[in-house]
């Protein structure tokens, strides 16, 4: 193995994540494999779709431990208590679960 091959392989990080996107809360277990310690993450299930201008304003605010925001392509979402309190977000219980699954999973990684 050459030095270049070794440094490339050392930069590969494997993330193992298990998510339960429930109606009462979103629960995740995240583990950087193989050396990391698994961490449990819990966030309120509320989601709100927002526009690009709202995202620019949100970047100036500091999110609390129970909220985050994500952008996927040209679509932006606020998650957790911030979605509930400032954007009248809902837990999306009437929507199909996969509709908001990608933003919720992306929010866990933040």
C-alpha positions as CSV (number, residue, x, y, z in Angstrom):
1,X,0.0,0.0,0.0
2,X,1.4,3.4,-1.0
3,X,1.2,6.5,1.2
4,X,-1.4,8.0,-1.1
5,X,-3.6,4.8,-0.8
6,X,-3.3,4.9,2.9
7,X,-4.3,8.5,3.3
8,X,-7.3,8.0,0.9
9,X,-8.5,5.0,2.9
10,X,-8.1,6.9,6.2
11,X,-10.4,9.7,5.0
12,X,-13.3,7.2,4.4
13,X,-15.8,7.6,7.2
14,X,-18.7,5.1,7.6
15,X,-21.8,6.4,9.2
16,X,-24.4,3.9,10.4
17,X,-27.8,5.4,11.2
18,X,-31.1,3.9,12.2
19,X,-34.2,6.2,12.2
20,X,-37.7,5.9,13.6
21,X,-39.7,8.8,12.1
22,X,-42.6,8.6,14.5
23,X,-45.7,10.8,15.2
24,X,-44.7,11.7,18.7
25,X,-40.9,12.3,18.0
26,X,-38.2,11.3,15.6
27,X,-35.6,9.0,17.1
28,X,-32.3,8.1,15.6
29,X,-29.2,6.2,16.6
30,X,-26.1,7.4,14.8
31,X,-22.7,5.7,15.0
32,X,-19.4,6.5,13.2
33,X,-18.2,3.0,12.4
34,X,-16.2,1.3,13.7
35,X,-14.5,3.5,16.3
36,X,-17.2,6.0,17.3
37,X,-19.7,5.8,20.2
38,X,-23.3,5.4,19.2
39,X,-25.4,8.5,20.0
40,X,-29.2,8.7,20.4
41,X,-30.9,11.8,18.9
42,X,-34.5,12.8,19.5
43,X,-36.4,15.7,17.8
44,X,-40.0,16.8,17.6
45,X,-41.7,15.5,14.5
46,X,-43.0,18.8,13.1
47,X,-42.0,19.8,9.6
48,X,-42.7,23.0,7.7
49,X,-41.8,23.8,4.1
50,X,-40.4,27.3,3.8
51,X,-39.1,29.5,1.0
52,X,-35.6,30.6,0.2
53,X,-36.0,34.0,1.9
54,X,-37.2,32.4,5.1
55,X,-34.1,30.2,5.0
56,X,-31.8,33.2,4.7
57,X,-33.4,34.7,7.8
58,X,-33.2,31.4,9.7
59,X,-29.4,31.1,9.1
60,X,-29.0,34.3,11.2
61,X,-30.8,32.7,14.1
62,X,-29.3,30.0,16.3
63,X,-31.3,26.8,16.3
64,X,-32.0,25.2,19.7
65,X,-31.3,21.6,20.5
66,X,-34.7,20.5,19.2
67,X,-34.8,22.1,15.8
68,X,-32.8,22.5,12.6
69,X,-33.3,23.5,9.0
70,X,-32.3,21.8,5.8
71,X,-32.2,22.6,2.1
72,X,-32.5,19.8,-0.5
73,X,-32.2,21.2,-4.1
74,X,-34.5,24.1,-4.2
75,X,-36.8,22.9,-1.4
76,X,-36.3,24.1,2.2
77,X,-37.6,22.7,5.4
78,X,-37.7,23.7,9.0
79,X,-37.8,20.8,11.5
80,X,-38.6,20.3,15.2
81,X,-39.8,23.0,17.6
82,X,-38.8,25.8,15.3
83,X,-41.1,24.5,12.6
84,X,-44.0,24.2,15.2
85,X,-43.5,27.5,16.9
86,X,-42.6,29.9,14.1
87,X,-44.0,28.2,11.0
88,X,-47.1,26.4,12.2
89,X,-45.5,23.1,11.2
90,X,-47.3,19.9,11.8
91,X,-46.2,16.3,12.6
92,X,-47.5,15.4,9.1
93,X,-49.5,12.5,10.5
94,X,-51.9,12.7,7.5
95,X,-49.1,12.7,4.9
96,X,-47.5,9.6,3.8
97,X,-44.3,9.1,5.9
98,X,-42.0,9.1,2.9
99,X,-43.0,12.6,1.9
100,X,-41.0,14.2,4.7
101,X,-38.6,11.4,5.4
102,X,-35.6,12.8,3.4
103,X,-35.6,16.2,5.1
104,X,-36.1,14.6,8.5
105,X,-33.1,12.2,7.9
106,X,-31.0,15.1,6.6
107,X,-31.9,17.1,9.7
108,X,-30.6,14.3,11.9
109,X,-27.2,14.5,10.3
110,X,-26.8,18.2,11.1
